[in-house]
Structures are given as C-alpha cells and as structure tokens.
C-alpha cells in the first residue's frame, strides 16, 4: 500500500513513526505500508522520521499513492494539492478542521462518497466523529456541549491559579500551546471550526461555518474567574449546538458552569464533549484533544479503517 504524506511538522513526523511502529498490525491485515514521499517546504530541516523517508518539495509523488495523509495545515494550499487527487476517486486522511469547516463547498461530495477520513479533526485521538457518524445516528440528537481547545483550557486554568489573562497567555505561548498571534485559539475560531464539523453529523450535513456565533476568551478578567469560583462555578470556552426556535443554533462562548458539570470534572484538564440524544441518553467523551502522537493515533487509525474497507466519515445527507 503506497501512502503519501503532506507536511512533516510534529503531527506528520509522528504519523510516520507510528506507521513504522505499528507495522505488525498492518501485516496482520496482509498489508505492507510504503511511504512514497513526504511533501515539505525545506528538505534540509532536521526531522525525527524513520530512516530512508523520502522528503521532497515536489508533490509529483502523489500520482503513485493509493491514499494521502494531509498534515500540513492551512486551507487553500492543501486544497489546491488535494483537489485533483480527490477527483481521481482516491481517499484522503486529514486532521484539518479549518479546511473541512471553510471549504465544505468543495469537499462535501467527497465526504458523501466516503473518500474523506477525518477522525483527528475534532478532539484528536479521542474518538467522537466515528460514533457520531455511525451508531449515534440511530438516536434523535438534541444537544451537545464541548470544550475543544486546549490553549483556552490552559489559560483559564492558570487564571484560576491567580494569573491574569496576559500572564497566562504568555505562558501558553512560551510552552508552545498558543500560536503567535493566538487569535485562532483564544478568539474561539478553532473551536468554531470543530463545532462546524460536528454539526454536520447530527444537525445538518450542509451546516456552514458562517452560522456559528463566536466569542472568545480575550475579555475574561481575573475577577470574572474569581467570581465564578466563589459561586462554585468554572469558566470554560464552550461549543454548544442545540435547537432554538425551530432552527439549530451553534455558539462558541465563555460559560460559567457548575463544578459538577461533566465539562468541569470529566473534562477538568482535557477536551470533553457531552452528547445528548432522546434514545441514547447523555454520553460523555473526554481525553486528549491535541498533541502530535495523540493526533497521529487517530490518523493511523483512519488508515487502518481504509485498509479494512470501512468508508470515510459520511455526514448527514
């Protein structure tokens, strides 16, 4: 099985190493994985990848690939590279929630055809898209609430420890949790991308990113956090999807939640999602929502699904 990889940052490197580590699992399925190439910007950069990995700035190797794993990030550049590949009917595995959220106009038909695998795009290696795209379809969806951004989670937890917003943000950036500028995370847009992806499995298969109402955590003060704690509550950046006035309403905004709320205990220091359905009841998913190997675990899991013959993650029609 010939695989191509786009991007060799932390996630891309960990995908390559995990494929090598799990060779025996693929072998049990009668498959040997061959990496045709890894598309990078700089071939001279030092990388932690298996010996013999071919890195190149030329995407021509994609023509010989049976499946492509996209780990480069961004929106327009990966779409430009992947579009002709998808048109040929071959599958793509991605964790790129921004691409999925913002260019659904191009990608939806491929998702409906089962050619897109994207478990890692929401909550990384914690499986939520798989259940929502399969068994949970049998239950009538009513609402979900989720904490989906680790940077905001870290900043708010540091503010609970007494740091003001600027101090907590600076620490997050120093530790590599937040980008510079950090707007995508703290502004709520990363969370909105993820909520858009989820909404297409339980509300509307065409749910647009533009329909999400977004407010970030930039205006949260230390006093706000302390007032919430004094009232037995915690402030979380919450993604919420529910019906309002006969229509689906998707919001991303800071909320004060009681300490016994699942997003405050099961999701105390992790990403977490509370899914509510009429027949299935309340389900709680919690786990790592970022990190190279955590994300790689879901992407290599998607690769195994493709090898076995499972289709990609099909949204509502």
RODO-2510 file (C-alpha; in nm, 4 decimals, decimal comma):
residues 317
     n   res          X          Y          Z
     1     x     0,0000     0,0000     0,0000
     2     x     0,1561     0,3247    -0,1163
     3     x     0,0982     0,6261     0,1102
     4     x     0,1843     0,9917     0,0593
     5     x     0,2120     1,2430     0,3425
     6     x     0,1647     1,6187     0,3139
     7     x     0,3556     1,8053     0,5834
     8     x     0,6208     1,6981     0,8286
     9     x     0,5632     1,9047     1,1386
    10     x     0,5030     1,7419     1,4750
    11     x     0,1908     1,5562     1,3598
    12     x     0,3347     1,4489     1,0253
    13     x     0,6503     1,3127     1,1883
    14     x     0,4503     1,1241     1,4496
    15     x     0,2259     0,9739     1,1800
    16     x     0,5327     0,8398     1,0000
    17     x     0,6811     0,6988     1,3197
    18     x     0,3527     0,5416     1,4292
    19     x     0,3061     0,3705     1,0923
    20     x     0,6512     0,2205     1,1363
    21     x     0,5782     0,1247     1,4988
    22     x     0,2529    -0,0494     1,4024
    23     x     0,3921    -0,2444     1,1069
    24     x     0,2808    -0,5706     1,2664
    25     x    -0,0825    -0,4526     1,2814
    26     x    -0,0797    -0,3764     0,9096
    27     x     0,0992    -0,7052     0,8423
    28     x    -0,1789    -0,8937     1,0203
    29     x    -0,4126    -0,7422     0,7591
    30     x    -0,1843    -0,8551     0,4794
    31     x    -0,0520    -0,5067     0,4069
    32     x     0,2935    -0,3528     0,3926
    33     x     0,2925     0,0281     0,4010
    34     x     0,5296     0,2050     0,1654
    35     x     0,5736     0,5813     0,2079
    36     x     0,6049     0,7205    -0,1444
    37     x     0,7075     1,0646    -0,0228
    38     x     0,6581     1,3432     0,2282
    39     x     0,5889     1,6928     0,0968
    40     x     0,7832     1,9591     0,2900
    41     x     0,8909     2,3214     0,2499
    42     x     1,2556     2,2635     0,3442
    43     x     1,4232     1,9308     0,2684
    44     x     1,7288     2,0244     0,4774
    45     x     1,5423     2,0675     0,8051
    46     x     1,6272     1,8085     1,0718
    47     x     1,3325     1,5765     1,1320
    48     x     1,2546     1,2805     1,3536
    49     x     1,1321     1,0390     1,0859
    50     x     1,2134     0,6754     1,0034
    51     x     1,5385     0,6173     0,8172
    52     x     1,5002     0,6255     0,4429
    53     x     1,1938     0,8506     0,4406
    54     x     1,1829     1,0467     0,1164
    55     x     1,1185     1,4181     0,1778
    56     x     1,0633     1,6470    -0,1177
    57     x     0,9212     1,9828    -0,2246
    58     x     0,7695     1,8242    -0,5375
    59     x     0,4144     1,6840    -0,4946
    60     x     0,4522     1,4699    -0,8066
    61     x     0,4827     1,1544    -0,5952
    62     x     0,1102     1,1793    -0,5165
    63     x     0,0358     1,0268    -0,8553
    64     x     0,1690     0,6920    -0,7333
    65     x    -0,0171     0,6931    -0,3987
    66     x    -0,3224     0,4884    -0,3078
    67     x    -0,4017     0,7136    -0,0119
    68     x    -0,2802     1,0539     0,1094
    69     x    -0,2448     1,1760     0,4674
    70     x    -0,2693     1,5568     0,4921
    71     x    -0,0893     1,7072     0,7921
    72     x     0,0269     2,0419     0,6548
    73     x    -0,2469     2,2709     0,7891
    74     x    -0,3855     2,5815     0,6242
    75     x    -0,6778     2,5948     0,3857
    76     x    -0,6106     2,6979     0,0271
    77     x    -0,2698     2,5342    -0,0247
    78     x    -0,3718     2,1821     0,0875
    79     x    -0,6972     2,2128    -0,1073
    80     x    -0,5045     2,3067    -0,4208
    81     x    -0,2855     1,9968    -0,3840
    82     x    -0,5628     1,7572    -0,2834
    83     x    -0,8385     1,8595    -0,5270
    84     x    -0,7063     1,6720    -0,8335
    85     x    -0,6194     1,3745    -0,6144
    86     x    -0,9745     1,3594    -0,4733
    87     x    -1,1217     1,3964    -0,8222
    88     x    -0,9441     1,0740    -0,9149
    89     x    -1,1538     0,8937    -0,6515
    90     x    -0,8726     0,8206    -0,4080
    91     x    -0,9093     0,8707    -0,0307
    92     x    -0,7646     1,1431     0,1911
    93     x    -0,6995     1,1298     0,5663
    94     x    -0,6811     1,4674     0,7403
    95     x    -0,6951     1,6401     1,0783
    96     x    -0,7512     1,9791     0,9147
    97     x    -1,0661     2,1195     1,0764
    98     x    -1,0190     2,4641     0,9168
    99     x    -1,0136     2,3112     0,5692
   100     x    -1,3190     2,0977     0,6439
   101     x    -1,5131     2,3837     0,8021
   102     x    -1,4347     2,6545     0,5482
   103     x    -1,4228     2,4655     0,2155
   104     x    -1,7106     2,2225     0,2563
   105     x    -1,8441     2,3512    -0,0741
   106     x    -1,5621     2,1592    -0,2430
   107     x    -1,5219     1,8692    -0,0005
   108     x    -1,8798     1,7656     0,0809
   109     x    -1,9345     1,5406    -0,2212
   110     x    -1,6123     1,3531    -0,1473
   111     x    -1,7220     1,3084     0,2139
   112     x    -2,0586     1,1745     0,0997
   113     x    -1,8739     0,9283    -0,1229
   114     x    -1,6778     0,8015     0,1778
   115     x    -1,3433     0,9323     0,0486
   116     x    -1,2645     1,1606     0,3447
   117     x    -1,1397     1,0265     0,6775
   118     x    -1,1110     1,2915     0,9489
   119     x    -1,1491     1,1476     1,2983
   120     x    -0,8488     1,3522     1,4148
   121     x    -1,0041     1,6861     1,3148
   122     x    -1,2021     1,7115     1,6419
   123     x    -1,0564     1,6045     1,9779
   124     x    -0,7550     1,4465     1,8022
   125     x    -0,7187     1,0882     1,9250
   126     x    -1,0366     1,0885     2,1351
   127     x    -1,2953     0,9260     1,9059
   128     x    -1,6100     1,1337     1,8672
   129     x    -1,6576     1,1597     1,4904
   130     x    -1,6629     0,7820     1,4470
   131     x    -1,9546     0,7279     1,6881
   132     x    -2,1400     1,0365     1,5655
   133     x    -2,1129     0,9251     1,2024
   134     x    -2,2300     0,5693     1,2759
   135     x    -2,4084     0,4272     1,5812
   136     x    -2,5366     0,7583     1,7198
   137     x    -2,7348     0,8199     1,4010
   138     x    -2,9969     0,5824     1,5392
   139     x    -3,0689     0,8236     1,8244
   140     x    -3,2518     1,1554     1,7859
   141     x    -2,9933     1,4220     1,8593
   142     x    -3,0978     1,7021     2,0948
   143     x    -2,7863     1,8908     2,2146
   144     x    -2,4123     1,8867     2,2570
   145     x    -2,1746     2,0898     2,4688
   146     x    -1,7992     2,0633     2,4374
   147     x    -1,4634     2,2038     2,5406
   148     x    -1,2483     2,1655     2,2315
   149     x    -0,9453     2,3942     2,2615
   150     x    -0,6502     2,3105     2,4832
   151     x    -0,4994     2,6581     2,4713
   152     x    -0,8111     2,8180     2,6198
   153     x    -0,8351     2,5350     2,8712
   154     x    -0,4782     2,6027     2,9853
   155     x    -0,5191     2,9820     3,0040
   156     x    -0,8388     2,9640     3,2071
   157     x    -0,6874     2,7078     3,4461
   158     x    -0,3868     2,9357     3,5000
   159     x    -0,6219     3,2269     3,5701
   160     x    -0,7913     3,0109     3,8336
   161     x    -0,4455     2,9793     3,9906
   162     x    -0,4217     3,3591     4,0168
   163     x    -0,2550     3,4737     3,6950
   164     x    -0,4155     3,7426     3,4860
   165     x    -0,5045     3,6822     3,1212
   166     x    -0,1875     3,8386     2,9774
   167     x     0,0385     3,6317     3,2045
   168     x    -0,1474     3,3090     3,1299
   169     x    -0,1378     3,3739     2,7555
   170     x     0,2354     3,4489     2,7640
   171     x     0,2961     3,1204     2,9477
   172     x     0,0861     2,9295     2,6934
   173     x     0,2892     3,0807     2,4096
   174     x     0,6201     3,0081     2,5834
   175     x     0,5179     2,6436     2,6248
   176     x     0,4108     2,6178     2,2612
   177     x     0,0411     2,5756     2,3428
   178     x    -0,0587     2,9000     2,1692
   179     x     0,0471     3,0405     1,8359
   180     x     0,1674     3,3968     1,7770
   181     x    -0,0720     3,5666     1,7178
   182     x    -0,3054     3,3460     1,9248
   183     x    -0,6333     3,4709     1,7740
   184     x    -0,7369     3,1377     1,6188
   185     x    -0,7382     2,9768     1,9640
   186     x    -0,8344     3,2494     2,2118
   187     x    -1,0764     3,4124     1,9689
   188     x    -1,2793     3,0895     1,9572
   189     x    -1,2313     3,0266     1,5853
   190     x    -1,0518     2,6920     1,6239
   191     x    -1,3396     2,5746     1,8419
   192     x    -1,5899     2,7062     1,5855
   193     x    -1,4175     2,5062     1,3099
   194     x    -1,4545     2,1905     1,5187
   195     x    -1,8172     2,2610     1,6107
   196     x    -1,8983     2,3080     1,2421
   197     x    -1,7525     1,9662     1,1615
   198     x    -1,9559     1,8022     1,4398
   199     x    -2,2795     1,9766     1,3410
   200     x    -2,2734     1,8050     1,0030
   201     x    -2,3175     1,4652     1,1689
   202     x    -2,6090     1,5485     1,3944
   203     x    -2,7862     1,8647     1,2756
   204     x    -2,7379     1,9476     0,9069
   205     x    -2,4979     1,7911     0,6582
   206     x    -2,4524     2,1308     0,4940
   207     x    -2,4048     2,3252     0,8172
   208     x    -2,1948     2,6338     0,7299
   209     x    -1,9053     2,7677     0,9338
   210     x    -2,0542     3,1161     0,8960
   211     x    -2,3557     3,0081     1,1044
   212     x    -2,1511     2,9668     1,4240
   213     x    -2,1748     3,2616     1,6633
   214     x    -1,8270     3,3103     1,8091
   215     x    -1,6954     3,4913     2,1163
   216     x    -1,3539     3,4127     2,2587
   217     x    -1,1916     3,4461     2,5992
   218     x    -0,9879     3,7650     2,5375
   219     x    -1,2176     3,9749     2,7572
   220     x    -1,2285     3,7350     3,0530
   221     x    -1,0724     3,9006     3,3564
   222     x    -0,9163     3,7553     3,6675
   223     x    -1,2107     3,8992     3,8602
   224     x    -1,4544     3,7086     3,6353
   225     x    -1,2740     3,3835     3,7108
   226     x    -1,2615     3,4524     4,0837
   227     x    -1,6295     3,5469     4,0949
   228     x    -1,7196     3,2197     3,9231
   229     x    -1,5080     3,0170     4,1659
   230     x    -1,6688     3,1923     4,4615
   231     x    -2,0078     3,0851     4,3262
   232     x    -1,8964     2,7224     4,2860
   233     x    -1,8509     2,7530     3,9113
   234     x    -1,5751     2,7466     3,6491
   235     x    -1,5468     2,9438     3,3255
   236     x    -1,4990     2,7329     3,0136
   237     x    -1,4964     2,8188     2,6445
   238     x    -1,7962     2,6072     2,5433
   239     x    -1,9062     2,4970     2,1992
   240     x    -2,2801     2,4336     2,2034
   241     x    -2,5273     2,3064     1,9453
   242     x    -2,8992     2,2973     2,0205
   243     x    -3,2387     2,3779     1,8740
   244     x    -3,3771     2,7266     1,9269
   245     x    -3,6989     2,8480     1,7701
   246     x    -3,7129     2,5524     1,5324
   247     x    -3,3600     2,6058     1,3993
   248     x    -3,0177     2,4792     1,5011
   249     x    -2,8141     2,7304     1,6963
   250     x    -2,4371     2,6887     1,7176
   251     x    -2,2396     2,9061     1,9584
   252     x    -1,8867     2,9300     2,0908
   253     x    -1,8577     3,1466     2,4010
   254     x    -1,7298     3,1501     2,7595
   255     x    -1,9827     2,9999     3,0005
   256     x    -1,9972     2,9668     3,3777
   257     x    -2,0605     2,6009     3,4588
   258     x    -2,1222     2,4351     3,7969
   259     x    -1,8291     2,2340     3,9330
   260     x    -2,0230     1,9077     3,8945
   261     x    -2,0862     1,9657     3,5226
   262     x    -1,9199     1,6934     3,3083
   263     x    -1,7128     1,9568     3,1280
   264     x    -1,5691     2,0574     3,4657
   265     x    -1,4954     1,7123     3,6076
   266     x    -1,4524     1,4625     3,3217
   267     x    -1,3039     1,7474     3,1222
   268     x    -1,1129     1,9124     3,4067
   269     x    -0,7862     1,9285     3,2145
   270     x    -0,8828     1,7588     2,8907
   271     x    -1,1058     1,8114     2,5913
   272     x    -1,4547     1,6843     2,6626
   273     x    -1,7896     1,6533     2,4871
   274     x    -2,1377     1,5901     2,6261
   275     x    -2,3724     1,4422     2,3634
   276     x    -2,7450     1,4197     2,4305
   277     x    -2,9918     1,2091     2,2346
   278     x    -3,3500     1,1032     2,3036
   279     x    -3,2784     0,7308     2,2792
   280     x    -2,9085     0,7065     2,3730
   281     x    -2,9350     0,9466     2,6679
   282     x    -2,6351     1,1519     2,7773
   283     x    -2,2911     1,0396     2,6625
   284     x    -1,9605     1,1873     2,7781
   285     x    -1,6388     1,1755     2,5751
   286     x    -1,3176     1,3017     2,7334
   287     x    -0,9497     1,2727     2,6517
   288     x    -0,6516     1,4312     2,4862
   289     x    -0,7538     1,6783     2,2193
   290     x    -0,4134     1,7820     2,0842
   291     x    -0,0536     1,6713     2,0603
   292     x     0,1435     1,5021     1,7875
   293     x     0,1158     1,1357     1,8806
   294     x    -0,2410     1,1685     2,0084
   295     x    -0,3450     1,3154     1,6737
   296     x    -0,1342     1,0632     1,4824
   297     x    -0,3107     0,7771     1,6610
   298     x    -0,6441     0,8823     1,5084
   299     x    -0,4939     0,9387     1,1633
   300     x    -0,3241     0,5994     1,1556
   301     x    -0,6495     0,4543     1,2901
   302     x    -0,8251     0,6063     0,9880
   303     x    -0,5621     0,4471     0,7652
   304     x    -0,6376     0,1092     0,9221
   305     x    -1,0103     0,1659     0,8667
   306     x    -0,9421     0,2283     0,4975
   307     x    -0,7288    -0,0863     0,4739
   308     x    -1,0070    -0,2926     0,6352
   309     x    -1,2604    -0,1455     0,3935
   310     x    -1,4595     0,0934     0,6087
   311     x    -1,5727     0,4103     0,4291
   312     x    -1,4686     0,7542     0,5482
   313     x    -1,6775     0,9731     0,7766
   314     x    -2,0031     1,0375     0,5914
   315     x    -2,2033     1,3448     0,7027
   316     x    -2,5800     1,3765     0,7024
   317     x    -2,7248     1,3981     0,3559
***
